[in-house]
Amino acid sequence: MGLRGSIISAAAIVMIILSSFPQMILGLKIDQLGQGQSYGFYEETCPQVEDIVRAAVQSLSLTDPTSSSALLRLMFHDCQVQGCDASILVDPDFETREPMEMASSKNFGIRKRETIGLIKTMVEAVCPRQVSCADILIMAAREAVAMSGGPHINVPLGRRDSTTTPSSKLADANLPQASLDVDGTIRLFASKGMTIEETVAIMGAHTLGVTHCFNILSRLNEGDMADEMAPGFKMLMRLSCPLGSFTPNTTFVVNDPTTLIFDNQYYVNAIGGRGILRVDSELPTDPRTAPYVERFAFDQDEFFRAFSSAFIKLSSFGVLTGNHGVIRENCNLIA
């Protein structure tokens, strides 16, 4: 059974369960958060939505275990360009001359955009024009973290979708370079309201997935940052990316030995000189970030706590609420 069939089957199970009970309340409503978001935002208009998203992501993870890292990266890239507004899901408009967001080279390897569209179709069947694509993307990323072994994060909802799409130039300017150092990383996430502890924690998302070889070629060159790698690890990376500047874009290395599990192995690797990107290697040696790296390597619960806080801040960055933005019927189209 294909991806669409698996997800639709999961949705059918959810619908059967939900039809057996009175309308559910998903969490207690609390005071409105800043920017018009709240917990339990859909408790009256679409109380089933979190269960639908959860079942769909669970079904997807069974057919494609790498989907967790893909969904998390999709959310990160959406939020960092013009805020968490699902602009990354919009298909290119070939009538316009200016390349759109997905044309940015920094979005190379982005996957699972169509998955959010499929989940949206399922939600629309139950709650038409109530739930934004932006919220579905955040919920899917949240479920991806939990289903791969990470914390279950209670996120505020109420985002709306963008009515415009950023250019590839804006995406190029706002998405971080693979060669970003600690200073740049701290500034980047400070602009999202994060503390240094939360910045170190959000980098722990690198515990999932892979890194494409073309992003680390400069680190593997003699005289560059490769001397910060443990000698054996540097040799392993060169064997994994053997063609230098001729390495195909599809060649990659896994981020850590537990690449499908959301855990604190990222920090253990970094301390041991097995950081893949420049910032991965610098975090354990910079006096501002080293204490947090050591704490998270020793105590996974502390990492999960700080990561949850950082995730909420990132997912609330630049959101559209209230009368701003729209609720798209199709995530890939701006009607």
Backbone torsions as a table, in degrees:
resi	resn	phi	psi	omega
1	MET	NA	133.5	-177.6
2	GLY	-72.4	175.5	-179.5
3	LEU	-58.2	-46.9	-178.4
4	ARG	-60.8	-43.2	-179.5
5	GLY	-64.4	-40.0	-179.6
6	SER	-64.5	-44.3	-178.3
7	ILE	-68.5	-41.3	179.8
8	ILE	-65.8	-36.5	176.2
9	SER	-62.8	-41.7	177.6
10	ALA	-61.8	-39.5	179.6
11	ALA	-65.0	-37.5	179.6
12	ALA	-63.1	-40.1	177.5
13	ILE	-62.1	-44.6	179.1
14	VAL	-59.5	-43.8	-177.7
15	MET	-64.0	-38.6	178.4
16	ILE	-64.0	-44.1	179.7
17	ILE	-63.0	-46.4	-176.3
18	LEU	-66.2	-32.4	-178.2
19	SER	-71.6	-12.6	-179.1
20	SER	-87.7	-7.7	-175.6
21	PHE	-126.4	159.7	170.5
22	PRO	-64.9	167.8	-179.7
23	GLN	-55.3	133.9	-177.0
24	MET	-91.4	156.6	172.7
25	ILE	-112.5	117.4	-175.9
26	LEU	-91.5	82.4	176.9
27	GLY	90.3	157.4	-179.6
28	LEU	-83.6	139.9	177.8
29	LYS	-75.5	133.3	177.4
30	ILE	-121.4	179.4	-179.8
31	ASP	-54.6	145.6	178.6
32	GLN	-57.3	134.3	175.8
33	LEU	-81.2	171.6	175.4
34	GLY	-58.8	150.5	176.9
35	GLN	69.7	18.3	171.8
36	GLY	81.0	9.9	176.2
37	GLN	-91.8	159.1	175.6
38	SER	-154.8	161.4	171.0
39	TYR	-80.5	142.2	-177.1
40	GLY	71.0	26.3	-174.9
41	PHE	-58.5	-35.4	-175.5
42	TYR	-101.2	16.7	-174.3
43	GLU	-62.6	-24.8	178.8
44	GLU	-103.3	-35.2	-174.2
45	THR	-90.1	-26.6	179.5
46	CYS	-161.4	69.3	-175.2
47	PRO	-64.9	-16.5	-178.0
48	GLN	-84.4	-9.5	-164.9
49	VAL	-59.9	-42.5	-176.9
50	GLU	-66.5	-35.2	177.6
51	ASP	-68.5	-38.0	178.2
52	ILE	-64.2	-46.5	179.9
53	VAL	-63.7	-42.5	-178.6
54	ARG	-62.1	-46.1	-179.4
55	ALA	-64.3	-38.9	-179.4
56	ALA	-66.2	-44.1	-179.8
57	VAL	-67.8	-37.2	177.7
58	GLN	-63.1	-43.6	177.6
59	SER	-62.3	-42.0	179.2
60	LEU	-63.0	-41.2	-177.7
61	SER	-66.4	-25.3	177.6
62	LEU	-74.2	-35.0	-179.6
63	THR	-86.5	-25.0	-179.3
64	ASP	-144.8	94.2	-177.2
65	PRO	-62.6	-17.0	179.8
66	THR	-85.3	0.8	-175.4
67	SER	-66.7	-28.4	-178.6
68	SER	-60.6	-48.1	179.7
69	SER	-65.9	-35.7	-179.6
70	ALA	-65.9	-43.4	-179.9
71	LEU	-67.6	-38.6	179.2
72	LEU	-66.4	-42.7	178.1
73	ARG	-65.6	-38.1	178.3
74	LEU	-59.6	-43.6	178.1
75	MET	-65.4	-44.9	-179.3
76	PHE	-57.8	-46.2	-176.6
77	HIS	-70.6	-33.7	176.3
78	ASP	-64.5	-48.0	-173.5
79	CYS	-68.7	-26.4	-172.2
80	GLN	-88.0	-5.6	-177.6
81	VAL	-92.2	-63.9	176.0
82	GLN	-134.8	28.6	-179.8
83	GLY	99.7	170.7	-175.4
84	CYS	-81.1	83.9	-172.2
85	ASP	-131.5	12.7	178.5
86	ALA	62.6	22.1	178.2
87	SER	-66.3	-27.2	-178.0
88	ILE	-67.9	-16.9	-177.9
89	LEU	-84.8	-12.9	-174.9
90	VAL	-75.1	130.5	178.7
91	ASP	-70.8	152.3	178.5
92	PRO	-59.2	143.8	174.3
93	ASP	-102.1	106.8	-173.1
94	PHE	-74.9	-6.3	176.7
95	GLU	-82.3	-18.1	177.9
96	THR	-91.9	149.1	-176.7
97	ARG	-85.9	-28.4	-175.4
98	GLU	-82.2	127.9	178.5
99	PRO	-60.5	142.1	-177.8
100	MET	-93.3	-179.0	-171.6
101	GLU	-48.7	-48.0	-175.3
102	MET	-67.6	-13.8	178.8
103	ALA	-76.6	-10.4	178.7
104	SER	-62.7	136.3	178.5
105	SER	-62.9	-23.4	179.6
106	LYS	-74.4	-11.1	175.0
107	ASN	-95.6	12.3	176.1
108	PHE	-58.3	133.6	177.4
109	GLY	86.2	-0.7	177.1
110	ILE	-62.9	130.8	-178.4
111	ARG	-132.1	169.3	172.0
112	LYS	73.3	18.1	173.6
113	ARG	-60.3	-40.4	-178.7
114	GLU	-66.8	-26.1	178.8
115	THR	-63.4	-41.9	178.6
116	ILE	-62.9	-37.3	176.8
117	GLY	-63.8	-39.2	178.2
118	LEU	-66.4	-42.7	178.2
119	ILE	-63.6	-39.9	178.2
120	LYS	-59.5	-40.9	178.1
121	THR	-60.1	-41.6	178.0
122	MET	-64.9	-42.0	179.7
123	VAL	-67.1	-41.1	179.8
124	GLU	-60.3	-32.7	-179.8
125	ALA	-65.5	-25.0	-177.9
126	VAL	-103.1	-40.4	-174.9
127	CYS	-134.0	75.9	-176.0
128	PRO	-62.2	132.0	175.1
129	ARG	55.0	39.2	178.7
130	GLN	-115.0	-36.6	-171.8
131	VAL	-111.5	129.5	-178.0
132	SER	-77.6	154.8	172.8
133	CYS	-63.8	-34.3	179.2
134	ALA	-61.1	-43.6	177.9
135	ASP	-68.2	-38.8	178.9
136	ILE	-62.3	-40.6	178.3
137	LEU	-62.6	-43.5	179.2
138	ILE	-64.8	-44.1	179.2
139	MET	-63.6	-39.3	179.2
140	ALA	-64.0	-42.3	177.6
141	ALA	-65.0	-40.3	177.8
142	ARG	-61.1	-44.1	179.1
143	GLU	-67.6	-35.0	178.5
144	ALA	-60.8	-41.5	177.6
145	VAL	-62.9	-48.1	-176.8
146	ALA	-64.4	-42.0	-175.9
147	MET	-73.4	-17.0	176.0
148	SER	-96.1	11.8	175.0
149	GLY	106.1	-1.5	-178.4
150	GLY	-86.8	-172.7	-177.9
151	PRO	-72.3	153.0	170.2
152	HIS	-89.5	117.9	-171.5
153	ILE	-104.4	124.3	177.9
154	ASN	-85.8	106.4	-174.3
155	VAL	-104.2	142.1	172.0
156	PRO	-71.0	147.9	-178.2
157	LEU	-123.3	172.5	-179.0
158	GLY	124.5	11.0	177.3
159	ARG	-69.6	155.7	172.6
160	ARG	-122.0	164.1	-173.9
161	ASP	-90.3	151.2	-179.6
162	SER	-70.5	153.6	173.9
163	THR	-104.2	-1.6	177.0
164	THR	-133.0	159.7	176.7
165	THR	-118.7	136.4	179.4
166	PRO	-71.0	159.0	177.4
167	SER	-80.0	165.6	175.8
168	SER	-64.8	-29.0	177.6
169	LYS	-63.6	-41.9	178.5
170	LEU	-66.4	-39.8	176.7
171	ALA	-63.3	-42.9	177.5
172	ASP	-59.2	-38.7	-176.9
173	ALA	-74.4	-33.7	-171.4
174	ASN	-98.2	-24.8	177.6
175	LEU	-80.4	138.6	-174.4
176	PRO	-70.9	149.4	173.5
177	GLN	-72.7	150.2	176.4
178	ALA	-63.9	-23.5	-178.8
179	SER	-91.2	10.8	-178.1
180	LEU	-57.6	137.2	179.9
181	ASP	-98.0	-175.1	-177.4
182	VAL	-63.0	-44.5	179.8
183	ASP	-56.4	-48.7	-179.3
184	GLY	-64.4	-37.0	179.7
185	THR	-66.6	-43.0	178.9
186	ILE	-62.8	-42.6	179.0
187	ARG	-65.5	-41.2	-178.3
188	LEU	-58.1	-49.6	-175.2
189	PHE	-84.2	-20.1	171.4
190	ALA	-64.3	-33.0	177.2
191	SER	-67.5	-15.6	175.2
192	LYS	-98.3	8.5	177.8
193	GLY	87.2	13.9	-175.5
194	MET	-90.9	146.2	170.9
195	THR	-78.0	172.6	176.7
196	ILE	-64.6	-39.0	177.7
197	GLU	-59.4	-44.8	179.6
198	GLU	-67.9	-33.2	176.9
199	THR	-63.1	-45.5	177.3
200	VAL	-62.8	-37.8	-178.6
201	ALA	-68.6	-41.7	-177.4
202	ILE	-67.2	-27.4	176.0
203	MET	-66.9	-19.9	177.8
204	GLY	-65.5	-9.9	173.1
205	ALA	-60.8	-20.4	177.4
206	HIS	-67.3	-3.9	175.5
207	THR	-67.5	-19.3	177.2
208	LEU	-102.4	149.0	167.7
209	GLY	86.7	-157.9	-173.2
210	VAL	-133.5	166.8	172.8
211	THR	-122.2	128.2	179.5
212	HIS	-71.9	142.4	-173.9
213	CYS	-58.2	-35.6	-176.4
214	PHE	-64.9	-16.5	178.2
215	ASN	-81.7	-11.9	-177.4
216	ILE	-123.3	8.0	-176.8
217	LEU	-58.8	-40.4	-178.9
218	SER	-64.9	-31.0	179.3
219	ARG	-71.8	-24.4	-177.0
220	LEU	-89.7	-5.2	177.8
221	ASN	-79.8	144.8	177.6
222	GLU	-59.8	141.3	176.1
223	GLY	82.9	-2.5	177.7
224	ASP	-100.6	-142.7	-173.5
225	MET	-82.0	-0.1	-174.8
226	ALA	-62.0	-22.3	-178.5
227	ASP	-68.9	-13.0	176.4
228	GLU	-81.6	-11.3	176.8
229	MET	-83.2	147.1	170.3
230	ALA	-60.6	138.9	-174.1
231	PRO	-52.9	-45.1	-179.7
232	GLY	-65.7	-35.6	179.6
233	PHE	-70.2	-39.0	177.3
234	LYS	-61.2	-41.0	178.2
235	MET	-64.3	-40.3	178.6
236	LEU	-62.8	-41.1	179.5
237	MET	-65.1	-38.9	179.7
238	ARG	-69.2	-32.1	175.4
239	LEU	-70.3	-33.9	-179.8
240	SER	-75.6	-28.0	179.1
241	CYS	-124.0	70.4	-165.6
242	PRO	-81.2	-12.3	-170.0
243	LEU	-98.3	8.1	179.6
244	GLY	59.2	-131.2	-177.5
245	SER	-68.5	-10.5	178.8
246	PHE	-95.5	7.1	179.5
247	THR	-62.2	127.7	179.2
248	PRO	-61.5	150.7	179.1
249	ASN	-60.9	-23.7	-176.4
250	THR	-82.5	-8.0	-179.1
251	THR	-77.8	137.7	-176.1
252	PHE	-148.0	167.4	171.7
253	VAL	-124.8	147.4	178.1
254	VAL	-73.7	146.5	-175.2
255	ASN	-70.4	-34.2	172.4
256	ASP	-159.1	170.4	-175.0
257	PRO	-61.9	-22.7	179.2
258	THR	-107.3	53.8	-168.7
259	THR	-64.7	-17.6	178.6
260	LEU	-99.2	0.1	-176.0
261	ILE	-116.3	132.1	177.1
262	PHE	-85.4	103.3	-177.8
263	ASP	-144.8	-169.7	-177.5
264	ASN	-96.3	17.0	-177.8
265	GLN	-63.1	-27.6	178.0
266	TYR	-54.0	-43.8	-177.0
267	TYR	-74.6	-36.1	175.8
268	VAL	-61.8	-43.3	178.5
269	ASN	-63.5	-44.4	-177.8
270	ALA	-60.7	-44.1	179.0
271	ILE	-63.6	-33.4	-178.6
272	GLY	-84.3	9.9	178.9
273	GLY	78.0	23.2	-178.7
274	ARG	-114.9	32.6	174.3
275	GLY	-77.7	132.9	-174.2
276	ILE	-84.2	-52.5	178.0
277	LEU	-84.6	164.4	-179.2
278	ARG	-57.1	-46.2	-178.3
279	VAL	-65.2	-31.9	178.5
280	ASP	-61.2	-37.0	-179.6
281	SER	-79.2	-30.7	-176.1
282	GLU	-82.3	-27.5	-177.8
283	LEU	-55.3	-41.3	-177.5
284	PRO	-75.8	-12.3	-175.8
285	THR	-108.2	-18.4	178.9
286	ASP	-77.0	128.6	-175.6
287	PRO	-62.3	-21.3	179.1
288	ARG	-77.2	-31.4	-173.7
289	THR	-108.9	-22.0	-174.8
290	ALA	-55.9	-42.2	-179.1
291	PRO	-60.2	-35.4	-179.4
292	TYR	-74.8	-37.4	176.2
293	VAL	-59.0	-46.1	-179.9
294	GLU	-64.1	-41.3	-179.5
295	ARG	-64.5	-44.6	-177.6
296	PHE	-70.1	-32.6	177.3
297	ALA	-66.5	-32.6	-178.4
298	PHE	-85.9	-34.2	-171.6
299	ASP	-130.7	100.3	-178.0
300	GLN	-65.3	-34.1	178.7
301	ASP	-61.5	-37.7	177.2
302	GLU	-65.3	-39.8	175.5
303	PHE	-61.2	-47.2	-179.4
304	PHE	-60.8	-39.8	180.0
305	ARG	-62.8	-49.8	-177.9
306	ALA	-68.8	-36.7	178.9
307	PHE	-64.1	-40.5	179.3
308	SER	-59.9	-43.4	178.4
309	SER	-63.7	-42.9	179.9
310	ALA	-66.6	-39.1	179.6
311	PHE	-61.1	-43.8	180.0
312	ILE	-63.4	-41.1	179.7
313	LYS	-66.3	-44.3	179.9
314	LEU	-64.7	-42.4	-176.5
315	SER	-73.2	-9.4	177.5
316	SER	-105.4	8.0	-175.9
317	PHE	-80.8	128.2	172.8
318	GLY	61.4	29.7	-175.3
319	VAL	-77.3	154.5	173.4
320	LEU	-100.8	131.6	-179.7
321	THR	-140.5	172.3	175.3
322	GLY	63.7	-123.0	-179.5
323	ASN	-89.3	1.6	178.9
324	HIS	-92.5	138.3	-179.2
325	GLY	77.2	-172.4	-176.3
326	VAL	-140.0	173.1	167.2
327	ILE	-106.5	103.5	-179.7
328	ARG	-68.9	142.5	174.2
329	GLU	-80.1	-37.0	175.4
330	ASN	-121.1	125.3	-173.4
331	CYS	-64.6	-27.1	-175.3
332	ASN	-90.2	2.1	-177.3
333	LEU	-130.2	139.3	170.4
334	ILE	-101.1	106.1	-175.7
335	ALA	-80.8	NA	NA
